Amino acid sequence: MLQGTYINYFHCLRIVDLLKETEAGSKNMFGRSQRMKDWCEILKLHEKDGVYLAEVAQILMRNVNYEVTALKKQIVKCKQIQKDMVRKESEYRSGEAEYLEKYNAACR
């Protein structure tokens, strides 16, 4: 999860959730593991003064500008492929009857 990627607020939330599950038994005398304390501190820094809101807004804008546009293009492409497949299926079905007739004639 940490390798080769930009870590944003949502990644930090996910990491803290995972640490809650995996490090439930490994606590120090203050109640939390050092790793858990570090990630909670990172979350607090994100939440301080609403910094995470700017990050969320950036992710949202990126999704609107790029991801949605790419998905719309992919939908158009998939619909075209679907039309082509329906057309080919109808061509094959019409050819099926013709070849069945030729087969029956050859068998007679």
Backbone torsions as a table, in degrees:
resi	resn	phi	psi	omega
1	MET	NA	-30.3	-177.0
2	LEU	-92.5	-11.9	-170.3
3	GLN	-82.5	123.2	170.6
4	GLY	63.0	28.9	-179.0
5	THR	-138.3	156.6	175.7
6	TYR	-77.1	124.5	-177.5
7	ILE	-93.3	116.8	179.0
8	ASN	-107.5	-174.2	-176.4
9	TYR	-58.1	-40.7	-177.8
10	PHE	-69.1	-34.3	174.5
11	HIS	-63.5	-41.8	179.4
12	CYS	-62.2	-42.6	177.5
13	LEU	-60.4	-43.3	179.8
14	ARG	-64.1	-42.4	179.6
15	ILE	-63.1	-43.0	178.7
16	VAL	-63.3	-40.9	177.1
17	ASP	-61.8	-42.6	178.2
18	LEU	-65.1	-40.1	178.9
19	LEU	-65.8	-34.6	177.2
20	LYS	-60.3	-37.6	-179.6
21	GLU	-77.8	-46.1	-172.2
22	THR	-80.9	-29.9	-176.4
23	GLU	-108.8	28.4	-179.7
24	ALA	-64.4	-32.7	-177.8
25	GLY	-91.5	-13.2	-176.1
26	SER	-104.6	88.5	-179.5
27	LYS	-118.9	148.8	174.3
28	ASN	-92.8	-169.5	-175.8
29	MET	-69.4	-14.9	178.7
30	PHE	-93.3	-3.6	174.2
31	GLY	107.6	-14.4	-179.1
32	ARG	-137.3	157.1	174.1
33	SER	-76.4	160.5	-179.2
34	GLN	-63.9	-39.0	179.6
35	ARG	-61.4	-43.8	179.2
36	MET	-63.4	-42.1	178.4
37	LYS	-61.6	-41.5	180.0
38	ASP	-63.0	-45.5	-178.9
39	TRP	-70.0	-33.7	175.3
40	CYS	-66.3	-35.9	176.3
41	GLU	-65.1	-40.9	177.1
42	ILE	-61.4	-43.0	177.1
43	LEU	-61.1	-43.3	179.0
44	LYS	-61.6	-38.8	178.2
45	LEU	-66.3	-37.0	175.6
46	HIS	-64.2	-40.8	-174.9
47	GLU	-80.1	-18.3	-179.9
48	LYS	-63.8	129.0	179.2
49	ASP	58.3	20.1	175.9
50	GLY	69.6	28.8	-179.1
51	VAL	-61.4	-35.9	-178.4
52	TYR	-64.5	-25.8	179.3
53	LEU	-64.7	-38.4	177.1
54	ALA	-65.8	-38.8	178.6
55	GLU	-66.1	-41.7	177.7
56	VAL	-63.9	-41.8	178.5
57	ALA	-62.5	-39.9	178.3
58	GLN	-63.5	-44.2	178.7
59	ILE	-63.4	-42.3	179.4
60	LEU	-62.8	-44.7	178.6
61	MET	-63.3	-40.9	178.5
62	ARG	-61.8	-42.9	178.9
63	ASN	-63.5	-43.6	-179.5
64	VAL	-65.5	-44.5	-175.0
65	ASN	-75.1	-36.6	-171.6
66	TYR	-113.9	-51.2	-173.3
67	GLU	-67.5	-45.6	-178.8
68	VAL	-64.1	-41.8	178.5
69	THR	-62.1	-44.2	179.5
70	ALA	-64.7	-39.0	179.0
71	LEU	-67.3	-37.1	176.8
72	LYS	-63.0	-42.8	177.9
73	LYS	-63.4	-39.4	179.6
74	GLN	-66.6	-37.4	177.7
75	ILE	-63.6	-44.7	178.7
76	VAL	-60.7	-43.9	179.7
77	LYS	-62.3	-43.9	-179.8
78	CYS	-66.0	-38.2	177.5
79	LYS	-65.1	-37.2	177.8
80	GLN	-66.0	-42.0	177.6
81	ILE	-63.1	-39.7	178.7
82	GLN	-63.1	-43.0	177.6
83	LYS	-61.5	-42.6	179.2
84	ASP	-62.7	-40.2	-179.5
85	MET	-68.1	-38.4	176.9
86	VAL	-64.1	-41.5	178.3
87	ARG	-63.7	-45.3	179.0
88	LYS	-63.6	-38.7	179.0
89	GLU	-61.9	-43.4	179.4
90	SER	-66.2	-36.4	176.2
91	GLU	-63.9	-43.2	-179.7
92	TYR	-67.8	-36.4	178.2
93	ARG	-66.6	-39.4	178.1
94	SER	-68.1	-36.3	177.0
95	GLY	-71.2	-27.6	-179.4
96	GLU	-61.5	-47.0	-179.8
97	ALA	-62.4	-41.0	-179.8
98	GLU	-63.5	-44.7	-179.4
99	TYR	-71.8	-31.7	176.0
100	LEU	-64.4	-40.9	178.0
101	GLU	-64.2	-43.4	178.8
102	LYS	-64.3	-38.4	179.9
103	TYR	-64.4	-47.0	179.5
104	ASN	-62.6	-38.0	178.7
105	ALA	-66.7	-40.5	-179.9
106	ALA	-68.2	-33.6	179.7
107	CYS	-71.8	-29.5	-179.5
108	ARG	-72.2	NA	NA
